[in-house]
Amino acid sequence: RHAAPRRWGDLEQAYQHISSLWEHAWREQHRSLETFHWLREMMSFLQVDLPDTVLRSLCAPVEEVFLHTESPRPIPGVTTVLPRLAQRYRLGIISDTGLTPGRVLRTILQQDGLLDLFQVTTYSDEIGETKPLPGPFRRTLEALGTPPEQAVHVGDLPETDIVGAKGVRMKAFLFLGVSQRHDGRELADATFENYDQLETLLEQRKWV
């Protein structure tokens, strides 16, 4: 035992505290907060003194929770459209991670039969940078061997996906099927609400 039991309200306050720190790291410092630091800040807020060795032993169980529970399911249309796109285009992933790191996300993609469709997967926890910094986009383009003018980035957040892609001269499509961020319409080269529309957009407009 390292501390007395905490009330549920205390845990909620601690979670809100660490969520604000994560948001600051992502939005202002353009980096992903490591799970170890997330846990350490959480314990510090709760005034629980745990050795670093114990905190590090908790990292993997936190990061891998979706491997042992029901993981998020692919967006409708993804599992049918992406295989067709992979036959015609070189595909990559650029993702800002939270508590689920790139290594776990790759496992989830593999379980869904999607990982092999992508020639490169770029995760912020592995490269130390998040969107909209140019680094994640340029790394991915270099790995794909594709000039930015011949590439389209698809994302759901205008301030990271669209701004970041346009900043390196890529085309940028705003996906509205999840976030409903209609405020980003004017920034994007195109918008769509389901993945069948994405396939049609690429065919009709000859973006790449």
C-alpha positions as CSV (number, residue, x, y, z in Angstrom):
1,R,0.0,0.0,0.0
2,H,1.4,3.4,-1.0
3,A,-1.7,5.6,-0.1
4,A,-5.2,5.5,1.3
5,P,-8.1,4.8,-1.0
6,R,-9.3,7.7,-3.1
7,R,-12.8,8.9,-3.7
8,W,-14.2,8.7,-7.2
9,G,-14.4,12.5,-7.3
10,D,-10.7,12.7,-6.6
11,L,-10.0,10.3,-9.5
12,E,-12.1,12.4,-11.8
13,Q,-10.2,15.5,-10.9
14,A,-6.9,13.8,-11.4
15,Y,-8.0,12.6,-14.9
16,Q,-9.2,16.1,-15.8
17,H,-5.8,17.4,-14.6
18,I,-3.8,15.0,-16.7
19,S,-6.1,15.5,-19.7
20,S,-5.3,19.2,-19.6
21,L,-1.5,18.4,-19.5
22,W,-1.9,16.0,-22.4
23,E,-3.8,18.6,-24.4
24,H,-1.1,21.2,-23.7
25,A,1.6,18.8,-24.8
26,W,-0.3,18.0,-28.0
27,R,-1.6,21.5,-28.9
28,E,1.2,23.7,-27.8
29,Q,4.4,21.6,-27.7
30,H,3.4,19.3,-30.6
31,R,4.4,16.1,-28.9
32,S,2.8,13.1,-27.4
33,L,2.8,12.7,-23.6
34,E,4.5,9.5,-22.7
35,T,2.5,7.0,-20.7
36,F,5.1,7.0,-17.9
37,H,4.8,10.8,-17.5
38,W,1.0,10.5,-17.7
39,L,1.0,8.0,-14.8
40,R,3.5,10.0,-12.8
41,E,1.5,13.2,-13.1
42,M,-1.6,11.3,-12.2
43,M,-0.1,9.8,-9.0
44,S,1.5,13.2,-8.1
45,F,-1.9,14.9,-8.3
46,L,-3.4,12.2,-6.1
47,Q,-0.4,12.5,-3.7
48,V,0.5,8.9,-4.2
49,D,4.2,8.1,-4.0
50,L,5.1,5.2,-6.3
51,P,8.6,4.3,-7.3
52,D,9.5,4.8,-10.9
53,T,10.0,1.1,-11.3
54,V,6.4,0.5,-10.3
55,L,5.2,3.2,-12.6
56,R,7.1,1.7,-15.5
57,S,5.6,-1.7,-14.8
58,L,2.2,-0.1,-15.2
59,C,2.9,1.4,-18.6
60,A,2.4,-1.7,-20.7
61,P,-1.0,-2.7,-19.1
62,V,-2.3,0.9,-19.7
63,E,-1.0,1.0,-23.3
64,E,-2.3,-2.4,-24.2
65,V,-5.8,-2.2,-22.7
66,F,-7.4,-2.3,-26.2
67,L,-5.6,-5.6,-26.8
68,H,-7.5,-7.2,-23.9
69,T,-10.8,-5.5,-24.3
70,E,-13.0,-4.6,-27.2
71,S,-10.9,-2.3,-29.4
72,P,-12.3,0.5,-31.5
73,R,-13.8,-0.8,-34.8
74,P,-12.9,0.5,-38.2
75,I,-15.1,3.3,-39.6
76,P,-17.8,1.9,-41.9
77,G,-16.5,1.5,-45.5
78,V,-12.8,1.4,-44.5
79,T,-12.4,-2.4,-44.7
80,T,-13.8,-2.5,-48.3
81,V,-12.5,0.8,-49.7
82,L,-8.9,0.7,-48.5
83,P,-8.0,-2.6,-50.1
84,R,-9.1,-1.2,-53.5
85,L,-7.1,2.0,-52.9
86,A,-4.0,0.0,-51.9
87,Q,-4.1,-1.6,-55.3
88,R,-3.8,1.8,-57.0
89,Y,-1.9,4.0,-54.6
90,R,0.9,3.9,-52.0
91,L,-0.8,4.3,-48.6
92,G,0.6,5.6,-45.4
93,I,-0.6,6.5,-41.9
94,I,0.3,9.7,-40.0
95,S,-1.2,9.5,-36.5
96,D,-1.0,11.5,-33.3
97,T,-1.1,9.0,-30.5
98,G,-2.5,9.2,-26.9
99,L,-2.1,6.4,-24.4
100,T,-2.3,3.8,-27.1
101,P,1.2,3.9,-28.8
102,G,2.1,3.1,-32.4
103,R,3.2,-0.5,-31.6
104,V,-0.3,-1.3,-30.2
105,L,-2.1,0.5,-33.0
106,R,-0.2,-1.6,-35.5
107,T,-1.4,-4.8,-33.7
108,I,-5.0,-3.6,-33.8
109,L,-4.6,-2.8,-37.5
110,Q,-3.2,-6.2,-38.1
111,Q,-6.1,-7.8,-36.3
112,D,-8.5,-5.9,-38.5
113,G,-6.6,-7.0,-41.6
114,L,-5.5,-3.5,-42.5
115,L,-1.9,-3.1,-41.6
116,D,-0.4,-4.7,-44.7
117,L,-2.3,-2.2,-46.9
118,F,0.0,0.6,-45.7
119,Q,3.6,0.9,-46.8
120,V,4.5,3.2,-43.9
121,T,3.0,4.0,-40.5
122,T,4.2,7.2,-38.8
123,Y,3.2,7.6,-35.1
124,S,3.9,10.6,-33.0
125,D,5.1,8.7,-29.9
126,E,7.8,7.1,-32.1
127,I,9.1,10.2,-33.8
128,G,8.7,12.8,-31.1
129,E,6.5,15.2,-33.2
130,T,2.8,15.6,-33.8
131,K,0.8,17.2,-36.6
132,P,0.7,20.0,-37.8
133,L,4.5,20.1,-37.6
134,P,6.0,19.3,-41.1
135,G,8.2,16.4,-39.7
136,P,5.5,13.7,-39.6
137,F,4.4,14.5,-43.1
138,R,7.8,14.8,-44.7
139,R,9.0,11.5,-43.0
140,T,6.0,9.7,-44.5
141,L,6.4,11.2,-47.9
142,E,10.1,10.3,-48.0
143,A,9.3,6.7,-46.9
144,L,6.6,6.5,-49.7
145,G,8.9,8.0,-52.3
146,T,6.2,10.5,-53.2
147,P,6.5,14.2,-53.8
148,P,4.0,16.3,-51.7
149,E,2.4,17.7,-54.8
150,Q,1.3,14.2,-55.8
151,A,0.0,13.2,-52.3
152,V,-3.3,13.6,-50.6
153,H,-3.6,13.6,-46.8
154,V,-7.0,12.5,-45.3
155,G,-7.8,13.6,-41.7
156,D,-10.7,14.8,-39.5
157,L,-9.1,17.8,-37.6
158,P,-8.6,21.0,-39.6
159,E,-6.0,22.5,-37.2
160,T,-3.6,19.5,-37.4
161,D,-4.5,17.4,-40.4
162,I,-5.4,20.0,-43.0
163,V,-3.1,22.8,-41.8
164,G,-0.2,20.4,-41.5
165,A,-0.7,18.8,-44.9
166,K,-1.1,22.1,-46.7
167,G,2.0,23.4,-45.0
168,V,4.1,20.9,-46.9
169,R,2.2,21.4,-50.2
170,M,0.1,18.2,-50.0
171,K,-3.5,18.1,-51.0
172,A,-5.8,17.7,-47.9
173,F,-9.2,16.1,-47.7
174,L,-11.3,16.7,-44.6
175,F,-13.3,13.6,-43.3
176,L,-16.5,14.7,-41.7
177,G,-17.8,11.2,-40.8
178,V,-16.6,11.3,-37.2
179,S,-15.7,14.8,-36.0
180,Q,-18.2,16.8,-38.0
181,R,-15.7,19.7,-38.2
182,H,-17.4,21.7,-40.8
183,D,-15.4,24.7,-39.8
184,G,-12.5,23.3,-41.8
185,R,-14.3,23.1,-45.1
186,E,-12.7,26.2,-46.5
187,L,-9.2,25.0,-45.6
188,A,-9.6,21.6,-47.3
189,D,-9.3,20.8,-50.9
190,A,-12.3,18.5,-50.6
191,T,-14.6,17.0,-47.9
192,F,-16.4,13.7,-47.6
193,E,-18.6,11.9,-45.1
194,N,-18.1,8.2,-46.0
195,Y,-15.2,6.3,-47.6
196,D,-17.1,5.4,-50.8
197,Q,-17.0,9.2,-51.5
198,L,-13.3,9.2,-50.9
199,E,-12.8,6.7,-53.6
200,T,-15.0,8.6,-56.0
201,L,-13.1,11.9,-55.2
202,L,-9.8,10.4,-56.0
203,E,-11.1,9.0,-59.3
204,Q,-12.9,12.0,-60.5
205,R,-10.5,14.8,-59.6
206,K,-7.2,13.0,-60.5
207,W,-5.5,14.4,-57.4
208,V,-2.7,11.9,-57.4
